[in-house]
Amino acid sequence: MNRQQALRFEAEYTPRIAECVARLLGRAERNDAIDHGLHYAFDLNVTLTWDDDEIERLLMPGGEARFVRYSM
């Protein structure tokens, strides 16, 4: 994954992932910008990691439908 893909993933998908986690936990979301990217802070400290290949697939045509399946 290149830097442009990483930045696009952070801008387009990371906020939506944080919203989904917050909704599942029944808590309001709060995000903090730390160092090179956005980090989403909750009472429960959660760190999420993604496979680089999966991020690339999400950024390809049809990736939006793939992403939607994660939140079902």
C-alpha positions in Angstrom: 0.0 0.0 0.0 1.4 3.4 -0.9 1.2 6.6 1.1 -1.7 8.0 -1.1 -3.7 4.9 -0.5 -3.1 5.1 3.3 -4.2 8.7 3.4 -7.3 7.9 1.3 -8.2 5.1 3.7 -7.7 7.3 6.7 -9.9 10.0 5.2 -12.7 7.9 3.7 -12.9 4.8 5.9 -11.4 5.4 9.3 -14.1 7.8 10.5 -16.8 5.4 9.4 -15.1 2.5 11.2 -14.9 4.6 14.4 -18.6 5.5 14.0 -19.5 1.9 13.7 -17.5 0.8 16.7 -19.0 3.6 18.7 -22.5 2.6 17.6 -21.9 -1.0 18.6 -20.6 0.1 22.0 -23.4 2.5 22.5 -21.1 5.4 23.0 -20.4 8.7 21.5 -17.3 8.9 19.3 -14.4 11.2 19.9 -11.4 11.5 17.7 -8.0 12.9 18.3 -5.3 13.7 15.7 -2.1 12.3 16.9 1.2 12.3 15.0 0.7 11.1 11.4 -2.9 10.1 11.5 -6.3 10.1 13.2 -6.8 8.1 16.3 -10.2 7.5 17.7 -10.4 7.4 21.5 -13.1 5.6 23.5 -13.4 4.8 27.2 -12.4 1.3 25.9 -9.0 1.7 24.3 -9.3 -0.1 21.0 -6.6 -0.5 18.3 -7.7 -1.8 15.0 -5.4 -3.1 12.3 -6.1 -3.9 8.7 -4.3 -6.0 6.1 -2.7 -3.8 3.4 -4.1 -6.0 0.7 -7.6 -5.6 2.0 -7.2 -1.8 2.1 -6.2 -1.9 -1.5 -9.2 -4.0 -2.4 -11.5 -1.5 -0.5 -10.1 1.3 -2.6 -10.7 -0.5 -5.9 -14.0 -0.3 -7.8 -16.6 -2.3 -5.9 -14.7 -1.6 -2.6 -17.6 0.3 -1.1 -19.9 -2.7 -1.3 -17.2 -4.8 0.3 -16.8 -2.3 3.1 -20.6 -2.2 3.8 -20.5 -6.0 4.5 -18.2 -5.3 7.4 -20.8 -3.3 9.3 -23.6 -5.9 8.9 
